[in-house]
């Protein structure tokens, strides 16, 4: 008598070699190939040299330094920025000036140093005020964008030079 179809032995759907390969792969641990010790040391030295080069390069990148001062408007497009005299450098001609709002910008046209409050009044017609520094560095600025109200007083940031990035990060820059 013939056996029913369901109980007959069926042939496998995968080849015997494929099943054996699959079982072997499951039993073996998958690990990346190991590098020989000298090659690994060379890679670490190369990585350290690359990091040192990048840090040295980034540390010497020049960063613009600004000092804060008071901007006193002479006209709608001219103003005088007054800074206290200090060991830090002062603005140079053509240095950038930005008013606190950021929309008004200009460039230094002329620089004056060691001015007293009376000297500021005599040279620019600025009323002598007790909160102005004495002696002072003054920079005549012509605005390139925006206007100001004549006679107004504004906080301003004025470019005084550059310093290496590392000096800025460590706090050793002269501001």
Secondary structure as UniProt FT lines:
FT   HELIX           5..7
FT   HELIX           16..27
FT   HELIX           37..59
FT   STRAND          62..73
FT   STRAND          78..84
FT   TURN            93..94
FT   STRAND          96..99
FT   TURN            100..101
FT   STRAND          105..115
FT   HELIX           117..124
FT   TURN            130..131
FT   STRAND          136..145
FT   TURN            150..151
FT   STRAND          153..164
FT   HELIX           165..170
//
